[in-house]
Amino acid sequence: MAMADLTKFEKRIFKWICLEDNDFVNNPWSTKKAAKAFKVDEDEVYDALAALTEKIPHHIYVHYKDGGIRIKAEDPEEN
């Protein structure tokens, strides 16, 4: 799969994760804050994250560290 396979919301959240100002490697990810920022419920955010790891696994890395979810993403369209 590729970026073209992402839904509109999946693309939006992926681009948001990729922003330099959103450092989710050094700062824990907050699904609650993401849901608020996108005006969706938390389940939609969880579903989008799961879809991203399935559809574009070579461009997003999700792991757990120091009590929080950490996410690193690289936009292939920016390279």
C-alpha positions in Angstrom: 0.0 0.0 0.0 1.0 3.6 -0.4 0.1 7.2 0.6 -2.6 7.1 -2.1 -4.4 4.4 -0.1 -4.9 6.6 3.0 -8.2 8.1 3.8 -8.5 11.9 4.0 -8.3 11.8 7.8 -5.4 9.3 7.8 -3.5 11.7 5.6 -4.3 14.7 7.8 -3.2 13.0 11.0 0.0 11.6 9.3 1.0 15.0 8.1 0.4 16.4 11.6 2.6 13.7 13.1 5.3 14.5 10.6 5.4 18.2 11.6 8.7 19.2 13.2 6.9 21.0 16.0 5.1 17.8 16.9 8.0 15.8 18.4 6.3 12.6 19.5 9.6 10.8 20.0 10.8 12.9 22.9 7.3 13.9 24.0 4.6 11.2 24.6 1.7 11.0 22.1 -1.7 12.0 23.5 -4.7 10.5 21.7 -6.9 12.8 23.7 -5.1 15.9 22.5 -5.1 14.6 18.9 -8.8 13.9 19.1 -9.4 17.4 20.4 -7.2 19.0 17.7 -9.0 17.2 14.9 -12.5 17.4 16.5 -13.1 13.6 16.4 -13.5 11.0 19.1 -10.5 9.1 20.4 -11.5 5.9 18.7 -11.2 7.5 15.3 -7.6 8.6 16.2 -6.8 5.0 17.3 -8.3 3.6 14.1 -6.3 6.0 12.0 -3.0 5.2 13.8 -3.6 1.5 13.3 -4.4 2.0 9.6 -1.2 4.0 9.1 0.9 1.3 10.6 -0.8 -1.2 8.3 -0.9 0.9 5.1 2.5 2.7 5.3 4.6 0.7 7.7 7.9 1.9 6.3 7.0 5.5 7.0 5.7 5.3 10.6 7.1 3.8 13.8 5.0 3.5 16.9 6.5 2.3 20.2 6.1 2.6 24.0 8.8 4.2 26.2 8.8 5.7 29.7 5.1 5.3 30.2 3.9 6.8 26.9 3.4 6.1 23.2 6.1 7.5 21.0 5.6 8.0 17.2 8.2 8.7 14.5 6.9 9.4 11.0 8.6 10.4 7.8 6.6 11.7 4.9 7.8 10.1 1.6 6.3 13.1 -0.3 8.7 15.5 1.5 11.9 13.7 0.4 
